Amino acid sequence: MPEMIGYYIIRELEKTGNMNNQNIVISTTSEYISDQQIEELKNKGVKSIFKKPLETGFSA
């Protein structure tokens, strides 16, 4: 969804009343997402936020 970032998606879901009972997971490439922003998203109902690149614990 290149036209819409995660915050806009959450805002639209809130406006339409579709945030309830959803399992929302956000994956971001932004290393600049703050702890405050993460908490704000979780308070809005986001279940998990993954920052890419993910650390898997596996080595190649």
C-alpha positions in Angstrom: 0.0 0.0 0.0 2.4 2.7 -1.1 -0.3 5.4 -0.9 -1.0 4.9 2.7 1.3 4.5 5.8 0.4 2.6 8.9 -0.8 5.6 10.9 -3.3 6.5 8.1 -4.6 3.0 8.0 -5.2 3.0 11.8 -6.9 6.4 11.5 -9.2 5.2 8.8 -10.0 2.0 10.7 -10.9 4.1 13.8 -13.0 6.5 11.7 -15.0 3.7 10.2 -15.4 1.8 13.5 -13.4 -1.2 12.2 -10.6 -1.2 14.9 -12.7 -3.3 17.2 -11.9 -7.0 17.5 -9.1 -6.8 14.9 -5.7 -8.5 15.2 -3.5 -5.7 13.7 0.2 -6.2 13.3 2.4 -3.5 11.8 5.7 -4.1 10.1 7.8 -1.0 9.5 11.1 -0.3 7.8 11.4 2.9 9.8 14.1 2.9 12.4 12.8 6.2 13.6 9.6 5.0 15.2 9.7 6.2 18.8 8.7 4.2 21.9 5.9 6.8 22.4 4.6 6.1 18.9 4.7 2.4 19.6 2.7 2.9 22.8 0.2 5.1 21.1 -0.4 2.5 18.4 -0.7 -0.3 21.0 -3.2 1.9 22.9 -5.3 2.2 19.7 -5.4 -1.6 19.5 -2.4 -2.6 17.4 -1.3 -6.1 18.8 2.4 -6.1 17.6 4.9 -3.9 15.8 7.9 -5.4 14.0 10.8 -3.2 12.9 12.6 -4.4 9.8 15.1 -5.9 9.5 13.9 -8.6 11.9 16.5 -10.3 14.1 15.7 -14.0 13.8 18.6 -15.5 15.8 19.6 -17.5 12.7 22.8 -17.1 11.0 23.5 -17.9 7.3 
